[in-house]
Amino acid sequence: MKNIIIALEPSCAVGTGNPVSSDVINNCYWDIKKNIAEEVNAQISEEMQIVYGGSITKYNMKNFLDNTFVDGFLIGRSSLDESFIDIIKYVDESYLRNT
């Protein structure tokens, strides 16, 4: 079940353009993992990926990379902006530093 990817965006952030705190993201992440493990299967919970999809910008990407447990990001509105390439570059540099 490694092909399951859940996009997480707390309802309080949907459509606002304002990201939520790292703590809120992490709490939602662990709640999803726990619920899937309890209601479906622990192995699926461990193997699935959860990505955050709420108002990712080049200005807040570092905070999300450094302070959340998410497995990736679903970049919406910012993918239409010139700064999108800055987000990709930052993620690439961060990944290279951590490998």
C-alpha positions in Angstrom: 0.0 0.0 0.0 2.9 2.4 -0.5 0.8 3.9 -3.3 -1.6 5.6 -0.9 -0.9 9.3 -0.5 -3.2 11.4 1.7 -3.1 15.2 1.2 -3.6 17.0 4.6 -5.0 20.5 4.9 -6.8 21.3 8.1 -10.3 22.7 7.4 -9.4 25.9 9.3 -6.8 26.6 6.6 -8.7 25.7 3.4 -8.9 28.6 1.0 -7.5 31.1 3.4 -4.0 31.5 2.0 -2.7 31.2 5.6 -0.8 28.1 6.7 -1.4 26.5 10.0 1.3 26.0 12.6 3.7 23.0 12.5 2.1 21.7 15.7 -1.4 21.6 14.1 0.1 19.8 11.0 1.9 17.3 13.2 -1.2 16.6 15.3 -3.3 16.0 12.2 -0.5 13.8 10.8 -0.4 11.5 13.8 -4.2 11.5 14.1 -4.5 10.2 10.6 -1.8 7.6 11.1 -3.4 6.4 14.4 -6.9 6.2 12.9 -5.8 4.3 9.8 -3.8 1.9 12.0 -6.8 1.3 14.3 -9.6 1.2 11.7 -7.8 -0.4 8.8 -4.4 -1.8 9.2 -1.1 -0.8 11.0 1.0 -1.8 8.0 -0.9 0.5 5.7 -0.6 3.3 8.3 3.2 2.9 8.3 3.6 2.6 4.5 1.2 5.3 3.3 2.4 8.9 2.8 0.9 12.0 4.1 1.6 15.3 2.4 0.7 18.8 3.5 -1.1 20.9 1.0 -1.9 24.2 2.7 -0.4 27.5 1.5 3.2 26.4 0.9 5.4 29.4 -0.2 9.1 30.0 -0.5 8.8 32.0 2.8 7.4 29.2 4.9 8.9 26.1 3.3 11.9 25.9 5.6 9.7 25.9 8.6 7.6 23.0 7.2 10.7 21.0 6.2 12.4 21.5 9.5 9.4 21.1 11.9 6.9 18.7 10.5 6.7 14.9 10.1 4.9 15.1 6.7 6.2 13.0 3.8 6.0 15.7 1.2 4.0 18.7 0.0 1.2 19.3 -2.3 1.9 22.8 -3.8 -1.2 24.4 -5.2 -1.4 28.2 -5.8 2.3 28.7 -5.4 3.0 26.4 -8.3 1.6 29.1 -10.6 4.0 31.7 -9.3 7.6 32.4 -10.3 8.6 31.6 -6.7 7.7 28.0 -7.3 11.2 27.3 -8.7 12.6 28.7 -5.4 10.5 26.2 -3.4 11.8 23.3 -5.6 15.4 24.5 -5.2 15.1 24.8 -1.5 13.6 21.3 -1.1 16.4 19.9 -3.4 19.1 21.6 -1.3 17.5 20.5 1.9 17.3 16.9 0.7 21.0 17.0 -0.4 22.1 18.3 3.0 20.2 15.5 4.7 21.5 12.6 2.6 
